[in-house]
Amino acid sequence: QVQLVESGGGLVQPGGSLRLSCAASGSISRIYDMGWYRQAPGKQFELVASINANGETTWADSLRDRFPISRDNAKNAVFLPMNSLTPEDTAAYYCNAIVRIRGREAAWPYWGRGTQVTVSS
């Protein structure tokens, strides 16, 4: 009913940049929060950043300055520019959206399949 498709991952050298994109499609009535999470090898699954429909944002404290999340409500899309990347940023990054489907009252979380970001020289 709702699909989230991520793009923009890849291999980058330390200090480099990438921009992740995620677009939601399907039988969407309204999207509330959209955001990014990541899973690094041997580490806990964690929030990177999220943004609501009004543009209010939440970040993991250490990522606020380097990962300025943004959103295009008209395109049901969320973006994550990632700057000054370090090997510690290597992880699978997952897009998340809280979506109310047409004809339903409740909103549910949906996930993309993930995109790999590898920071290495």
Backbone bond lengths (Angstrom), bond angles and torsions (degrees), N, CA, C in turn:
res aa  C-N    CA-C-N  psi(-1)  N-CA   C-N-CA  omega(-1)  CA-C   N-CA-C  phi
1 Q - - - 1.459 - - 1.518 112.00 -
2 V 1.322 117.06 -36.35 1.460 121.83 176.38 1.514 108.27 -131.87
3 Q 1.309 116.06 131.83 1.456 121.06 177.50 1.528 108.98 -120.65
4 L 1.313 115.10 138.37 1.459 121.97 173.66 1.521 107.20 -116.83
5 V 1.314 116.02 123.41 1.460 120.71 -177.89 1.525 108.42 -118.20
6 E 1.322 114.71 121.06 1.473 121.31 -178.83 1.522 110.15 -98.67
7 S 1.308 115.13 154.24 1.461 121.09 174.11 1.521 108.82 -153.63
8 G 1.328 115.45 162.85 1.457 120.04 173.04 1.509 115.88 108.23
9 G 1.314 118.37 -4.93 1.453 119.98 178.68 1.518 111.21 -73.87
10 G 1.336 115.34 174.83 1.452 119.49 178.47 1.509 112.53 156.12
11 L 1.305 114.71 -164.98 1.463 122.47 -179.80 1.523 109.02 -102.12
12 V 1.322 116.23 131.96 1.459 120.96 -179.65 1.521 108.54 -142.24
13 Q 1.307 116.16 151.45 1.461 120.46 177.82 1.531 110.80 -79.68
14 P 1.312 117.25 155.01 1.467 120.06 176.00 1.523 111.12 -54.32
15 G 1.327 115.27 136.71 1.448 121.24 -176.51 1.507 113.88 90.89
16 G 1.325 116.97 -10.76 1.456 121.28 -178.07 1.521 113.01 -83.17
17 S 1.332 115.02 -175.19 1.458 121.70 -176.87 1.518 111.09 -133.26
18 L 1.301 115.45 152.30 1.459 123.75 170.64 1.521 107.57 -140.13
19 R 1.322 115.69 161.27 1.462 120.56 175.60 1.519 108.44 -131.23
20 L 1.324 115.79 115.53 1.458 120.87 176.88 1.525 109.83 -89.59
21 S 1.324 114.67 143.40 1.460 121.20 176.13 1.520 108.78 -128.67
22 C 1.310 114.87 151.41 1.462 120.80 177.52 1.521 107.83 -146.85
23 A 1.327 115.52 128.09 1.462 120.78 179.20 1.517 109.48 -120.66
24 A 1.300 115.42 134.04 1.459 121.68 177.75 1.521 109.75 -99.94
25 S 1.331 115.37 141.40 1.462 120.32 177.79 1.516 109.01 -144.93
26 G 1.341 115.23 162.90 1.451 120.02 179.56 1.514 111.09 126.54
27 S 1.310 115.00 -157.84 1.457 120.98 -176.13 1.530 109.64 -85.91
28 I 1.311 115.77 73.34 1.463 122.02 -171.25 1.516 110.95 -99.96
29 S 1.327 115.16 126.62 1.453 120.10 172.34 1.524 110.34 -92.73
30 R 1.322 115.20 -45.89 1.462 119.58 -178.93 1.511 109.25 -157.20
31 I 1.321 115.71 142.76 1.456 121.20 173.96 1.516 108.28 -111.58
32 Y 1.290 116.57 128.52 1.462 122.24 177.44 1.521 108.23 -91.73
33 D 1.312 118.57 -112.66 1.455 120.01 179.63 1.523 111.91 -71.53
34 M 1.328 116.15 144.72 1.457 122.61 168.18 1.524 106.59 -128.66
35 G 1.317 115.55 147.61 1.459 115.92 -177.60 1.512 113.16 -168.13
36 W 1.320 113.57 -176.09 1.460 122.41 -179.24 1.521 109.76 -130.40
37 Y 1.331 113.82 138.70 1.446 122.38 174.20 1.518 107.48 -125.61
38 R 1.321 116.40 163.49 1.456 118.60 178.15 1.517 111.50 -142.89
39 Q 1.337 113.42 153.34 1.459 121.89 178.20 1.517 107.48 -130.00
40 A 1.315 115.94 110.32 1.455 120.82 176.62 1.524 109.05 -97.51
41 P 1.316 118.14 152.87 1.468 120.72 179.84 1.522 111.37 -56.73
42 G 1.329 115.78 126.68 1.454 120.72 177.61 1.506 115.58 75.44
43 K 1.338 117.08 6.43 1.463 120.17 -178.58 1.521 110.23 -122.00
44 Q 1.329 114.51 164.93 1.458 119.52 -178.94 1.526 111.07 -74.08
45 F 1.286 114.42 151.10 1.455 122.11 171.55 1.529 107.18 -64.47
46 E 1.348 117.21 130.29 1.448 118.20 -174.27 1.517 112.44 -141.06
47 L 1.325 114.68 152.50 1.454 121.61 172.98 1.520 109.46 -69.87
48 V 1.326 116.06 133.93 1.456 121.08 171.49 1.528 108.98 -94.37
49 A 1.320 115.52 -57.46 1.458 120.65 179.21 1.520 108.88 -165.14
50 S 1.323 116.05 152.76 1.461 120.65 174.68 1.519 109.13 -141.06
51 I 1.342 115.07 160.44 1.456 120.95 -178.04 1.521 108.36 -146.33
52 N 1.327 116.85 135.77 1.466 118.06 178.97 1.525 110.10 -93.83
53 A 1.314 115.87 -179.21 1.456 120.52 -174.32 1.529 112.59 -66.00
54 N 1.323 116.37 -19.29 1.466 120.79 178.32 1.526 112.76 -91.73
55 G 1.315 116.44 0.53 1.459 120.13 179.41 1.511 115.19 89.30
56 E 1.306 117.43 5.55 1.467 120.28 178.18 1.521 108.66 -77.86
57 T 1.311 115.55 136.56 1.455 120.77 -169.80 1.520 113.13 -120.98
58 T 1.308 114.18 154.93 1.459 123.41 174.01 1.520 106.91 -134.09
59 W 1.339 116.53 137.68 1.467 121.07 178.91 1.522 110.47 -131.88
60 A 1.331 114.59 156.29 1.453 118.60 160.07 1.531 104.81 -64.80
61 D 1.321 116.59 136.54 1.471 121.27 -170.83 1.523 113.23 -52.11
62 S 1.305 116.97 -40.95 1.461 120.00 -172.99 1.524 112.95 -78.41
63 L 1.329 118.02 -6.94 1.461 120.64 -173.39 1.523 113.17 -109.90
64 R 1.293 117.80 -4.34 1.460 121.47 -173.17 1.524 112.70 -53.85
65 D 1.276 117.86 -45.42 1.462 120.82 -173.45 1.519 113.18 -79.62
66 R 1.308 116.84 -27.24 1.469 119.59 -174.46 1.525 113.69 -94.35
67 F 1.335 118.65 -23.77 1.463 122.46 -173.25 1.538 110.30 -122.41
68 P 1.314 119.42 79.19 1.469 122.62 -176.53 1.526 112.41 -79.71
69 I 1.295 117.10 88.08 1.469 122.36 -177.75 1.527 110.32 -61.86
70 S 1.331 115.15 145.71 1.467 120.82 175.67 1.521 109.00 -145.53
71 R 1.323 114.46 173.83 1.466 118.78 -171.73 1.526 109.40 -151.21
72 D 1.334 114.98 147.16 1.461 121.71 173.67 1.520 106.87 -121.48
73 N 1.307 116.63 100.46 1.474 120.32 -175.87 1.525 112.12 -64.12
74 A 1.315 117.48 -34.01 1.465 120.58 -179.05 1.525 111.79 -65.45
75 K 1.327 116.08 -28.21 1.464 120.72 -178.77 1.526 112.38 -105.04
76 N 1.316 117.21 5.03 1.476 121.44 -177.90 1.530 110.48 52.11
77 A 1.300 115.62 44.64 1.458 120.11 -173.68 1.521 111.49 -127.61
78 V 1.321 114.59 151.00 1.464 121.92 176.12 1.526 107.74 -131.52
79 F 1.341 114.82 145.62 1.457 120.63 -174.53 1.527 110.00 -128.85
80 L 1.321 114.53 146.74 1.457 118.92 178.55 1.525 109.08 -134.52
81 P 1.325 117.89 91.28 1.459 119.45 170.32 1.528 108.24 -68.55
82 M 1.314 116.20 134.69 1.458 120.56 -179.63 1.520 107.96 -123.54
83 N 1.314 116.21 118.69 1.450 122.50 -174.27 1.524 111.51 -116.60
84 S 1.329 115.30 158.38 1.473 121.53 177.87 1.528 111.26 49.37
85 L 1.306 115.03 49.45 1.468 120.12 -175.11 1.522 111.76 -67.17
86 T 1.318 115.11 144.82 1.463 122.76 177.31 1.527 108.54 -124.52
87 P 1.330 117.15 163.34 1.475 118.74 177.71 1.534 112.98 -56.47
88 E 1.325 117.40 -25.46 1.470 120.00 179.07 1.527 112.00 -69.99
89 D 1.313 117.74 -13.43 1.459 121.31 176.33 1.529 112.02 -85.13
90 T 1.312 117.86 -5.43 1.462 121.11 177.82 1.520 110.13 -61.93
91 A 1.331 115.81 124.16 1.460 120.50 -176.10 1.523 108.58 -176.30
92 A 1.315 114.50 168.16 1.457 120.63 165.79 1.525 106.95 -88.33
93 Y 1.315 116.58 129.20 1.469 122.10 -177.30 1.526 108.69 -107.61
94 Y 1.324 115.52 131.48 1.456 122.34 -175.59 1.522 110.58 -119.00
95 C 1.306 115.01 132.60 1.459 121.33 174.70 1.525 109.34 -85.14
96 N 1.309 115.86 142.13 1.463 122.05 179.42 1.519 109.05 -133.58
97 A 1.324 116.18 143.16 1.461 120.17 174.98 1.522 109.26 -144.52
98 I 1.303 115.44 140.35 1.469 122.03 174.24 1.518 106.84 -97.14
99 V 1.323 116.32 114.05 1.466 121.04 -166.97 1.518 111.05 -126.58
100 R 1.322 114.76 136.04 1.464 119.94 168.40 1.522 107.52 -100.80
101 I 1.317 115.48 123.31 1.460 122.01 -179.59 1.521 109.15 -81.14
102 R 1.300 116.90 149.98 1.477 121.85 177.73 1.526 109.85 -56.70
103 G 1.319 116.10 133.33 1.456 121.61 177.99 1.514 114.26 85.55
104 R 1.335 116.47 -2.79 1.456 120.00 178.47 1.528 110.21 -114.27
105 E 1.321 116.04 155.27 1.466 120.05 178.88 1.522 111.94 -94.23
106 A 1.315 116.07 -36.36 1.456 119.44 -175.08 1.524 110.99 -85.57
107 A 1.327 115.66 153.33 1.460 122.22 174.59 1.524 109.17 -106.47
108 W 1.327 115.49 146.70 1.458 120.38 -176.22 1.527 109.88 -132.15
109 P 1.329 116.79 153.43 1.461 119.29 176.28 1.516 111.76 -80.74
110 Y 1.319 115.85 139.05 1.456 122.73 174.92 1.522 108.32 -125.35
111 W 1.342 114.37 152.53 1.466 120.39 -175.86 1.513 111.62 -128.94
112 G 1.320 115.33 145.35 1.448 119.90 168.80 1.518 109.95 -81.14
113 R 1.324 115.78 175.34 1.467 120.92 -178.00 1.516 112.74 -81.48
114 G 1.300 116.70 -13.98 1.462 120.22 178.19 1.520 112.08 101.30
115 T 1.312 114.85 150.37 1.458 121.43 174.80 1.525 107.92 -134.89
116 Q 1.311 115.78 135.10 1.461 120.29 -174.93 1.525 110.74 -84.93
117 V 1.324 114.73 133.40 1.463 121.91 172.69 1.530 107.26 -118.71
118 T 1.308 116.04 122.58 1.460 121.35 179.30 1.522 109.31 -122.47
119 V 1.318 115.70 123.93 1.468 120.92 -179.83 1.530 107.51 -111.74
120 S 1.307 114.86 111.05 1.463 119.20 -174.83 1.521 110.04 -158.17
121 S 1.317 114.79 148.29 1.464 119.34 175.65 1.526 110.08 -94.55
